Amino acid sequence: MPCAELDNIVAWATANNLKLNKLKTKEVVFYDSRRRHKVSPPLPLPDVDRVTTLKVLGVTLNNHMSASEHIHHVLSDSAQTLHALRVLRHHGLNEEGLQTVFRAVVVSRLMYASPAWRGFVTSADLQRVAGFIRRCRRSHYCPPDMPDIDELMDEADERLFRSILNNQHHTLHALLPPKSGSSQNYQLRRRVHDRLLPQHHGHLTDKNFVTRLLCKDIY
């Protein structure tokens, strides 16, 4: 069975003018961490390493669908950048220049792909990021008027969601549910979209970006 599964992947790659490099291919088996009894994992694929964490387009996920390790790596890399900022300050770069570099390097790294991983981190992970930004603000690397991490991520979420809603050619537009089509004129709070709310299929689905934004401020 594992051989047949791998053969299907190779055939799909060939049909799409691609070639599967087994040396660079990794397999991860995802588990629901909330289940008391773990399901026996399937047999490993031949010549493919099985791992517990996987980096997908710069975002690290583990086999429990958690991005906490991604936060750990990002904060570690950002702490190293602070050393470079201290060196720049020592060589005479003014405060405005330091804050420009901080926004360009540190903030962009912290915010990279945040709509994708935000639903898969814990509140403790986000508090670690908020604490890091507070320390940077005290050291005057971070502009005093820069919004908190929650506000920055809210803005990134809403910007992407509006783009998906308003552009039918957007890659993620097909993931939206159909429009509600309701003709009832209820005097209710204005919704930010006219789409049907998705059915509840489990806590992992609730962490999905589209589901999060569709149900935001409703439940």
C-alpha positions as semicolon CSV with decimal commas, in nm:
position;residue;x (nm);y (nm);z (nm)
1;M;0,000;0,000;0,000
2;P;0,272;0,259;0,083
3;C;0,444;0,179;-0,247
4;A;0,120;0,233;-0,438
5;E;0,066;0,565;-0,258
6;L;0,415;0,683;-0,348
7;D;0,365;0,567;-0,708
8;N;0,052;0,783;-0,727
9;I;0,250;1,085;-0,607
10;V;0,523;1,018;-0,863
11;A;0,261;0,982;-1,138
12;W;0,092;1,309;-1,035
13;A;0,428;1,489;-1,041
14;T;0,510;1,347;-1,385
15;A;0,168;1,447;-1,521
16;N;0,233;1,804;-1,401
17;N;0,580;1,821;-1,557
18;L;0,750;1,775;-1,220
19;K;0,993;1,523;-1,080
20;L;0,973;1,392;-0,724
21;N;1,305;1,408;-0,541
22;K;1,280;1,143;-0,268
23;L;1,588;1,279;-0,092
24;K;1,407;1,608;-0,034
25;T;1,066;1,454;0,034
26;K;0,945;1,424;0,395
27;E;0,638;1,256;0,541
28;V;0,452;1,375;0,850
29;V;0,159;1,198;1,016
30;F;-0,078;1,443;1,185
31;Y;-0,247;1,351;1,513
32;D;-0,530;1,510;1,707
33;S;-0,361;1,604;2,035
34;R;-0,698;1,613;2,213
35;R;-0,765;1,242;2,159
36;R;-0,690;1,018;2,453
37;H;-0,608;0,718;2,238
38;K;-0,364;0,762;1,953
39;V;-0,436;0,592;1,625
40;S;-0,165;0,359;1,501
41;P;0,037;0,536;1,232
42;P;0,036;0,398;0,878
43;L;0,334;0,217;0,737
44;P;0,612;0,459;0,631
45;L;0,664;0,538;0,266
46;P;0,966;0,367;0,110
47;D;1,281;0,582;0,083
48;V;1,102;0,881;0,245
49;D;1,193;1,012;0,592
50;R;0,909;1,048;0,842
51;V;0,939;1,362;1,055
52;T;0,741;1,528;1,336
53;T;0,783;1,885;1,210
54;L;0,759;2,023;0,860
55;K;0,846;2,364;0,721
56;V;0,596;2,465;0,455
57;L;0,671;2,789;0,267
58;G;0,857;2,925;0,568
59;V;0,602;2,821;0,833
60;T;0,688;2,534;1,070
61;L;0,407;2,296;1,169
62;N;0,436;1,992;1,392
63;N;0,244;1,667;1,373
64;H;-0,024;1,804;1,607
65;M;-0,104;2,088;1,367
66;S;0,056;2,344;1,599
67;A;0,266;2,640;1,485
68;S;0,415;2,703;1,830
69;E;0,756;2,590;1,706
70;H;0,729;2,848;1,429
71;I;0,689;3,119;1,693
72;H;0,994;2,983;1,877
73;H;1,211;2,997;1,563
74;V;1,087;3,343;1,463
75;L;1,156;3,491;1,806
76;S;1,499;3,329;1,815
77;D;1,591;3,477;1,476
78;S;1,450;3,815;1,577
79;A;1,659;3,816;1,896
80;Q;1,970;3,772;1,681
81;T;1,860;4,069;1,471
82;L;1,850;4,283;1,786
83;H;2,223;4,220;1,827
84;A;2,274;4,361;1,475
85;L;2,065;4,665;1,572
86;R;2,283;4,723;1,877
87;V;2,588;4,716;1,651
88;L;2,426;4,968;1,416
89;R;2,343;5,193;1,711
90;H;2,705;5,170;1,830
91;H;2,820;5,278;1,484
92;G;2,601;5,588;1,494
93;L;2,269;5,495;1,331
94;N;2,004;5,724;1,477
95;E;1,680;5,612;1,642
96;E;1,464;5,674;1,336
97;G;1,696;5,460;1,124
98;L;1,695;5,181;1,382
99;Q;1,316;5,179;1,387
100;T;1,305;5,164;1,007
101;V;1,534;4,861;1,009
102;F;1,325;4,706;1,288
103;R;1,005;4,738;1,085
104;A;1,168;4,610;0,768
105;V;1,338;4,308;0,926
106;V;1,182;4,213;1,260
107;V;0,818;4,312;1,213
108;S;0,803;4,165;0,863
109;R;0,949;3,838;0,998
110;L;0,700;3,827;1,287
111;M;0,407;3,895;1,056
112;Y;0,510;3,665;0,772
113;A;0,211;3,448;0,672
114;S;0,032;3,533;0,999
115;P;-0,318;3,470;0,851
116;A;-0,210;3,111;0,783
117;W;-0,058;3,023;1,120
118;R;-0,250;3,247;1,361
119;G;-0,522;2,991;1,422
120;F;-0,267;2,723;1,508
121;V;-0,086;2,897;1,793
122;T;-0,187;2,939;2,155
123;S;-0,253;3,258;2,349
124;A;0,073;3,189;2,535
125;D;0,262;3,195;2,203
126;L;0,112;3,533;2,114
127;Q;0,191;3,667;2,461
128;R;0,556;3,575;2,401
129;V;0,552;3,778;2,079
130;A;0,379;4,070;2,257
131;G;0,639;4,058;2,535
132;F;0,921;4,062;2,281
133;I;0,775;4,372;2,113
134;R;0,736;4,545;2,453
135;R;1,105;4,486;2,525
136;C;1,196;4,625;2,184
137;R;0,980;4,930;2,250
138;R;1,163;4,996;2,578
139;S;1,494;4,977;2,390
140;H;1,357;5,226;2,132
141;Y;1,400;4,980;1,845
142;C;1,025;4,964;1,804
143;P;0,834;5,285;1,720
144;P;0,619;5,391;2,018
145;D;0,313;5,431;1,796
146;M;0,335;5,084;1,641
147;P;0,019;4,880;1,710
148;D;0,028;4,569;1,926
149;I;0,075;4,229;1,762
150;D;-0,297;4,149;1,786
151;E;-0,386;4,467;1,598
152;L;-0,123;4,399;1,333
153;M;-0,254;4,047;1,278
154;D;-0,617;4,167;1,272
155;E;-0,523;4,415;1,001
156;A;-0,342;4,146;0,800
157;D;-0,640;3,908;0,836
158;E;-0,893;4,166;0,725
159;R;-0,681;4,288;0,434
160;L;-0,645;3,935;0,296
161;F;-1,011;3,850;0,360
162;R;-1,132;4,162;0,176
163;S;-0,906;4,074;-0,114
164;I;-1,054;3,723;-0,129
165;L;-1,413;3,851;-0,107
166;N;-1,375;4,121;-0,369
167;N;-1,167;3,933;-0,625
168;Q;-1,330;3,629;-0,781
169;H;-0,999;3,542;-0,947
170;H;-0,817;3,522;-0,613
171;T;-0,661;3,182;-0,550
172;L;-0,857;3,140;-0,226
173;H;-1,190;3,271;-0,358
174;A;-1,309;2,917;-0,439
175;L;-1,283;2,827;-0,068
176;L;-1,560;3,071;0,023
177;P;-1,908;2,928;0,086
178;P;-2,193;3,048;-0,141
179;K;-2,374;3,372;-0,075
180;S;-2,656;3,353;0,174
181;G;-2,919;3,482;-0,070
182;S;-3,149;3,570;0,218
183;S;-3,428;3,809;0,132
184;Q;-3,540;3,859;0,492
185;N;-3,510;4,218;0,610
186;Y;-3,415;4,161;0,970
187;Q;-3,287;4,455;1,171
188;L;-2,968;4,283;1,274
189;R;-2,609;4,392;1,321
190;R;-2,444;4,450;0,984
191;R;-2,223;4,161;0,878
192;V;-1,887;4,211;0,709
193;H;-1,974;3,955;0,440
194;D;-2,276;3,807;0,264
195;R;-2,165;3,444;0,276
196;L;-2,326;3,145;0,441
197;L;-2,159;3,038;0,762
198;P;-1,977;2,705;0,732
199;Q;-2,090;2,403;0,929
200;H;-1,885;2,302;1,229
201;H;-1,658;2,010;1,135
202;G;-1,419;2,012;1,430
203;H;-1,172;2,232;1,613
204;L;-0,905;2,205;1,343
205;T;-1,143;2,340;1,079
206;D;-1,225;2,630;1,312
207;K;-0,857;2,731;1,302
208;N;-0,862;2,762;0,925
209;F;-0,821;3,120;0,800
210;V;-1,140;3,132;0,591
211;T;-1,351;2,981;0,869
212;R;-1,200;3,214;1,131
213;L;-1,282;3,524;0,929
214;L;-1,628;3,409;0,823
215;C;-1,726;3,351;1,185
216;K;-1,537;3,644;1,336
217;D;-1,748;3,864;1,570
218;I;-2,048;3,637;1,514
219;Y;-2,008;3,364;1,775
